[in-house]
């Protein structure tokens, strides 16, 4: 299959995330209706102190339910299990513990900057967000870089960032980390995904070849949406992939 014939959603949050509103099985049945071929659960592992009082990912329960459902829906959809881990370069002890589990794919995301502040400030993108993201990618240990320019999802002004994006992409390529195309901005009425196609052209110019696509859904009703919209504008030479047992899969 080529990049246009396999439909993926590799970023979804079930009720195992503190902010997820649909069960794993609800996601699966909706994904099958939406003709999704590959679905990966990537529930939050946000273990910073300000999240800890709300939520900790229960790994054993998470894996037990996933295994049951994977067996139940065998042959109907390819199911993968992952997590979205915030700042793995800072939370090294928690990250080392989490990665003892048999994940297929791990997204590394910067929801807050290295100093513990939100990833964006009032009126413009915090330079510290990109600097923190660069440190995270240089540290490595995960498979996918989540929503590089997450700030725009919340309406913050985008500032010139091409030079540091270049360094981030260079570090991605060096550490075998694949950027994610996150389509959640489309649900918010925006006309471009995260990152932009022009940003992916920069990634391509540096030698980048692969991306994942995910809706970042927190409810099953949006699983698999806007996939075709992304594929239609994907730069030539950039192809889809997914991860299984932490190994990149590019030959479908």
C-alpha positions as a Markdown table, in Angstrom:
| # | Residue | x | y | z |
|---|---|---|---|---|
| 1 | Unk | 0.0 | 0.0 | 0.0 |
| 2 | Unk | 1.2 | 3.6 | -0.6 |
| 3 | Unk | 0.7 | 6.5 | 1.7 |
| 4 | Unk | -2.8 | 7.2 | 0.4 |
| 5 | Unk | -4.3 | 3.7 | 0.9 |
| 6 | Unk | -3.9 | 3.1 | 4.6 |
| 7 | Unk | -5.8 | 5.2 | 7.1 |
| 8 | Unk | -4.2 | 5.8 | 10.5 |
| 9 | Unk | -4.9 | 7.5 | 13.7 |
| 10 | Unk | -1.9 | 7.3 | 16.0 |
| 11 | Unk | -2.8 | 9.8 | 18.7 |
| 12 | Unk | -5.9 | 9.2 | 20.8 |
| 13 | Unk | -6.9 | 9.5 | 24.5 |
| 14 | Unk | -9.3 | 7.1 | 26.1 |
| 15 | Unk | -10.7 | 7.3 | 29.7 |
| 16 | Unk | -7.3 | 6.1 | 30.8 |
| 17 | Unk | -6.3 | 9.7 | 30.3 |
| 18 | Unk | -7.4 | 12.3 | 32.9 |
| 19 | Unk | -9.1 | 14.2 | 30.1 |
| 20 | Unk | -10.4 | 11.4 | 27.9 |
| 21 | Unk | -14.1 | 11.0 | 27.5 |
| 22 | Unk | -14.5 | 7.7 | 25.6 |
| 23 | Unk | -13.5 | 4.1 | 26.4 |
| 24 | Unk | -11.1 | 2.1 | 24.4 |
| 25 | Unk | -13.9 | 0.0 | 23.0 |
| 26 | Unk | -15.9 | 3.0 | 22.0 |
| 27 | Unk | -12.8 | 4.2 | 20.1 |
| 28 | Unk | -12.4 | 0.9 | 18.3 |
| 29 | Unk | -16.0 | 0.6 | 17.2 |
| 30 | Unk | -16.1 | 4.1 | 15.9 |
| 31 | Unk | -12.7 | 3.7 | 14.2 |
| 32 | Unk | -14.0 | 0.7 | 12.3 |
| 33 | Unk | -17.0 | 2.7 | 11.2 |
| 34 | Unk | -14.7 | 5.4 | 10.0 |
| 35 | Unk | -12.6 | 2.8 | 8.0 |
| 36 | Unk | -9.5 | 3.4 | 10.1 |
| 37 | Unk | -6.9 | 0.7 | 9.4 |
| 38 | Unk | -4.5 | 1.4 | 12.3 |
| 39 | Unk | -5.4 | 2.9 | 15.6 |
| 40 | Unk | -3.0 | 3.6 | 18.4 |
| 41 | Unk | -4.0 | 4.5 | 22.0 |
| 42 | Unk | -1.6 | 7.1 | 23.4 |
| 43 | Unk | -2.9 | 8.0 | 26.8 |
| 44 | Unk | -1.3 | 10.6 | 28.9 |
| 45 | Unk | 1.6 | 9.9 | 31.2 |
| 46 | Unk | 1.8 | 13.4 | 32.7 |
| 47 | Unk | 3.6 | 12.9 | 35.9 |
| 48 | Unk | 4.6 | 16.4 | 36.9 |
| 49 | Unk | 3.5 | 17.5 | 40.3 |
| 50 | Unk | 0.7 | 19.8 | 39.1 |
| 51 | Unk | -0.9 | 16.8 | 37.2 |
| 52 | Unk | -0.1 | 14.1 | 39.8 |
| 53 | Unk | -3.0 | 15.0 | 42.1 |
| 54 | Unk | -5.4 | 14.5 | 39.1 |
| 55 | Unk | -4.0 | 11.5 | 37.3 |
| 56 | Unk | -1.5 | 8.8 | 37.0 |
| 57 | Unk | -1.6 | 6.3 | 34.1 |
| 58 | Unk | -2.4 | 2.8 | 35.5 |
| 59 | Unk | -0.2 | 0.8 | 33.3 |
| 60 | Unk | -1.3 | -2.7 | 34.3 |
| 61 | Unk | -5.0 | -2.0 | 33.8 |
| 62 | Unk | -4.2 | -0.1 | 30.6 |
| 63 | Unk | -2.4 | -3.1 | 29.1 |
| 64 | Unk | -4.8 | -5.7 | 30.3 |
| 65 | Unk | -7.8 | -4.0 | 28.7 |
| 66 | Unk | -5.9 | -3.3 | 25.5 |
| 67 | Unk | -4.9 | -7.0 | 25.2 |
| 68 | Unk | -8.5 | -8.1 | 25.7 |
| 69 | Unk | -9.8 | -5.8 | 23.1 |
| 70 | Unk | -7.0 | -6.5 | 20.6 |
| 71 | Unk | -7.9 | -10.2 | 20.7 |
| 72 | Unk | -11.7 | -9.4 | 20.4 |
| 73 | Unk | -11.2 | -7.2 | 17.3 |
| 74 | Unk | -8.5 | -9.2 | 15.7 |
| 75 | Unk | -8.8 | -9.1 | 11.9 |
| 76 | Unk | -11.1 | -6.0 | 11.9 |
| 77 | Unk | -8.6 | -3.3 | 12.7 |
| 78 | Unk | -4.9 | -3.1 | 13.7 |
| 79 | Unk | -4.6 | -1.9 | 17.3 |
| 80 | Unk | -1.5 | -0.5 | 18.9 |
| 81 | Unk | -0.7 | 0.6 | 22.4 |
| 82 | Unk | 1.3 | 3.7 | 23.2 |
| 83 | Unk | 1.5 | 6.7 | 25.5 |
| 84 | Unk | 2.0 | 10.4 | 25.3 |
| 85 | Unk | 4.7 | 11.3 | 27.8 |
| 86 | Unk | 5.4 | 14.9 | 28.8 |
| 87 | Unk | 9.0 | 15.9 | 29.2 |
| 88 | Unk | 10.7 | 12.5 | 29.3 |
| 89 | Unk | 14.1 | 14.3 | 29.5 |
| 90 | Unk | 13.1 | 15.8 | 32.8 |
| 91 | Unk | 11.1 | 13.0 | 34.3 |
| 92 | Unk | 13.8 | 10.4 | 33.7 |
| 93 | Unk | 12.9 | 8.1 | 36.6 |
| 94 | Unk | 9.2 | 8.0 | 35.7 |
| 95 | Unk | 10.0 | 7.6 | 32.1 |
| 96 | Unk | 12.5 | 4.7 | 32.7 |
| 97 | Unk | 9.7 | 3.0 | 34.8 |
| 98 | Unk | 7.1 | 3.5 | 32.1 |
| 99 | Unk | 9.3 | 2.1 | 29.3 |
| 100 | Unk | 9.6 | -1.2 | 31.0 |
| 101 | Unk | 6.2 | -1.9 | 29.6 |
| 102 | Unk | 5.8 | -3.3 | 26.1 |
| 103 | Unk | 4.6 | -0.2 | 24.3 |
| 104 | Unk | 4.4 | 0.0 | 20.5 |
| 105 | Unk | 4.9 | 3.7 | 20.3 |
| 106 | Unk | 5.8 | 6.6 | 22.6 |
| 107 | Unk | 5.0 | 10.2 | 21.8 |
| 108 | Unk | 7.2 | 12.8 | 23.5 |
| 109 | Unk | 5.3 | 16.1 | 24.0 |
| 110 | Unk | 6.1 | 19.5 | 25.5 |
| 111 | Unk | 3.0 | 20.7 | 27.2 |
| 112 | Unk | 5.0 | 22.8 | 29.6 |
| 113 | Unk | 8.5 | 24.3 | 29.3 |
| 114 | Unk | 11.6 | 23.2 | 31.1 |
| 115 | Unk | 10.9 | 25.6 | 33.9 |
| 116 | Unk | 7.5 | 24.2 | 34.6 |
| 117 | Unk | 5.5 | 27.0 | 33.0 |
| 118 | Unk | 2.9 | 26.6 | 30.3 |
| 119 | Unk | 4.3 | 26.0 | 26.8 |
| 120 | Unk | 3.2 | 29.4 | 25.6 |
| 121 | Unk | 2.7 | 32.8 | 27.1 |
| 122 | Unk | 0.2 | 35.6 | 26.7 |
| 123 | Unk | 0.3 | 37.0 | 23.2 |
| 124 | Unk | 3.2 | 35.2 | 21.6 |
| 125 | Unk | 4.9 | 31.9 | 21.6 |
| 126 | Unk | 7.4 | 31.5 | 24.4 |
| 127 | Unk | 10.9 | 31.1 | 23.0 |
| 128 | Unk | 11.4 | 28.8 | 25.9 |
| 129 | Unk | 8.8 | 26.3 | 24.4 |
| 130 | Unk | 11.0 | 25.7 | 21.4 |
| 131 | Unk | 14.2 | 25.6 | 23.5 |
| 132 | Unk | 12.6 | 23.1 | 25.8 |
| 133 | Unk | 11.4 | 21.0 | 22.9 |
| 134 | Unk | 14.9 | 20.9 | 21.4 |
| 135 | Unk | 16.3 | 19.7 | 24.7 |
| 136 | Unk | 13.7 | 17.0 | 24.9 |
| 137 | Unk | 14.4 | 15.8 | 21.3 |
| 138 | Unk | 18.2 | 15.9 | 21.8 |
| 139 | Unk | 17.7 | 13.7 | 24.9 |
| 140 | Unk | 15.6 | 11.3 | 22.8 |
| 141 | Unk | 14.3 | 7.9 | 24.0 |
| 142 | Unk | 10.9 | 8.2 | 22.4 |
| 143 | Unk | 9.5 | 7.6 | 18.9 |
| 144 | Unk | 7.3 | 10.5 | 17.9 |
| 145 | Unk | 7.5 | 14.3 | 18.5 |
| 146 | Unk | 4.0 | 15.4 | 19.3 |
| 147 | Unk | 2.4 | 18.7 | 18.1 |
| 148 | Unk | 5.5 | 20.8 | 17.7 |
| 149 | Unk | 3.6 | 24.1 | 17.5 |
| 150 | Unk | 0.9 | 23.3 | 20.1 |
| 151 | Unk | 0.6 | 27.0 | 20.9 |
| 152 | Unk | -1.4 | 27.8 | 17.8 |
| 153 | Unk | -4.1 | 25.3 | 18.9 |
| 154 | Unk | -4.9 | 27.7 | 21.8 |
| 155 | Unk | -4.9 | 30.9 | 19.6 |
| 156 | Unk | -1.5 | 32.2 | 20.5 |
| 157 | Unk | 0.5 | 34.2 | 18.0 |
| 158 | Unk | 3.0 | 32.3 | 16.0 |
| 159 | Unk | 6.4 | 33.9 | 16.0 |
| 160 | Unk | 9.3 | 33.2 | 13.6 |
| 161 | Unk | 10.8 | 29.9 | 14.6 |
| 162 | Unk | 12.4 | 28.4 | 11.5 |
| 163 | Unk | 16.0 | 28.4 | 12.9 |
| 164 | Unk | 15.2 | 26.5 | 16.1 |
| 165 | Unk | 12.7 | 24.3 | 14.2 |
| 166 | Unk | 15.7 | 23.4 | 11.9 |
| 167 | Unk | 17.7 | 22.3 | 15.0 |
| 168 | Unk | 14.7 | 20.3 | 16.4 |
| 169 | Unk | 14.3 | 18.5 | 13.1 |
| 170 | Unk | 18.0 | 17.8 | 12.9 |
| 171 | Unk | 17.8 | 16.2 | 16.4 |
| 172 | Unk | 14.8 | 14.2 | 15.3 |
| 173 | Unk | 16.6 | 12.7 | 12.4 |
| 174 | Unk | 19.7 | 12.0 | 14.4 |
| 175 | Unk | 17.7 | 10.3 | 17.2 |
| 176 | Unk | 15.2 | 8.4 | 14.9 |
| 177 | Unk | 12.3 | 10.5 | 16.1 |
| 178 | Unk | 9.4 | 11.1 | 13.7 |
| 179 | Unk | 7.4 | 14.3 | 13.7 |
| 180 | Unk | 3.6 | 13.9 | 14.2 |
| 181 | Unk | 1.0 | 15.7 | 12.0 |
| 182 | Unk | -1.6 | 16.6 | 14.6 |
| 183 | Unk | -5.0 | 17.3 | 13.0 |
| 184 | Unk | -6.8 | 18.6 | 16.2 |
| 185 | Unk | -6.5 | 22.2 | 14.9 |
| 186 | Unk | -8.9 | 21.4 | 12.1 |
| 187 | Unk | -11.6 | 20.6 | 14.7 |
| 188 | Unk | -11.1 | 24.1 | 16.1 |
| 189 | Unk | -11.8 | 25.8 | 12.8 |
| 190 | Unk | -8.2 | 26.4 | 11.8 |
| 191 | Unk | -7.0 | 25.7 | 8.2 |
| 192 | Unk | -3.7 | 24.0 | 8.9 |
| 193 | Unk | -2.4 | 21.1 | 11.0 |
| 194 | Unk | 0.4 | 21.0 | 13.5 |
| 195 | Unk | 3.0 | 21.5 | 12.2 |
| 196 | Unk | 2.4 | 23.3 | 8.9 |
| 197 | Unk | 3.2 | 21.7 | 5.6 |
| 198 | Unk | 5.9 | 24.4 | 5.1 |
| 199 | Unk | 7.5 | 23.3 | 8.3 |
| 200 | Unk | 7.5 | 19.7 | 7.0 |
| 201 | Unk | 9.2 | 21.0 | 3.8 |
| 202 | Unk | 12.0 | 22.2 | 6.1 |
| 203 | Unk | 12.1 | 18.7 | 7.7 |
| 204 | Unk | 12.3 | 17.2 | 4.3 |
| 205 | Unk | 15.1 | 19.5 | 3.2 |
| 206 | Unk | 17.2 | 18.2 | 6.1 |
| 207 | Unk | 16.7 | 14.6 | 5.1 |
| 208 | Unk | 13.4 | 13.8 | 7.0 |
| 209 | Unk | 11.3 | 11.1 | 5.3 |
| 210 | Unk | 8.5 | 9.9 | 7.6 |
| 211 | Unk | 5.6 | 11.3 | 9.7 |
| 212 | Unk | 2.8 | 9.9 | 11.7 |
| 213 | Unk | -0.8 | 11.3 | 11.6 |
| 214 | Unk | -3.1 | 11.6 | 14.7 |
| 215 | Unk | -6.3 | 13.4 | 15.6 |
| 216 | Unk | -5.3 | 13.9 | 19.3 |
| 217 | Unk | -8.9 | 12.9 | 20.0 |
| 218 | Unk | -10.3 | 12.9 | 23.5 |
| 219 | Unk | -13.6 | 11.6 | 22.4 |
| 220 | Unk | -14.3 | 8.6 | 20.0 |
| 221 | Unk | -16.5 | 10.7 | 17.7 |
| 222 | Unk | -13.5 | 12.4 | 16.1 |
| 223 | Unk | -11.3 | 9.4 | 15.6 |
| 224 | Unk | -9.8 | 9.2 | 12.1 |
| 225 | Unk | -11.2 | 12.6 | 11.1 |
| 226 | Unk | -9.3 | 14.9 | 8.6 |
| 227 | Unk | -6.9 | 12.2 | 7.6 |
| 228 | Unk | -7.6 | 12.6 | 3.9 |
| 229 | Unk | -7.2 | 16.3 | 4.2 |
| 230 | Unk | -3.6 | 15.9 | 5.5 |
| 231 | Unk | -2.7 | 13.2 | 3.0 |
| 232 | Unk | -3.7 | 15.4 | 0.0 |
| 233 | Unk | -1.2 | 18.1 | 1.0 |
| 234 | Unk | 1.6 | 16.0 | 2.3 |
| 235 | Unk | 4.9 | 17.0 | 0.6 |
| 236 | Unk | 6.3 | 14.6 | -2.0 |
| 237 | Unk | 8.9 | 12.5 | -0.4 |
| 238 | Unk | 7.3 | 12.5 | 3.0 |
| 239 | Unk | 5.6 | 9.2 | 3.8 |
| 240 | Unk | 3.5 | 7.8 | 6.6 |
| 241 | Unk | 4.7 | 5.3 | 9.1 |
| 242 | Unk | 3.6 | 3.7 | 12.4 |
| 243 | Unk | 5.5 | 2.0 | 15.2 |
| 244 | Unk | 5.1 | -1.5 | 16.4 |
| 245 | Unk | 7.1 | -2.8 | 19.4 |
| 246 | Unk | 9.0 | 0.5 | 19.1 |
| 247 | Unk | 10.1 | -0.3 | 15.6 |
| 248 | Unk | 9.2 | 1.9 | 12.7 |
| 249 | Unk | 6.9 | 0.4 | 10.0 |
| 250 | Unk | 7.0 | 1.9 | 6.6 |
| 251 | Unk | 6.2 | -0.9 | 4.2 |
| 252 | Unk | 2.4 | -1.4 | 4.3 |
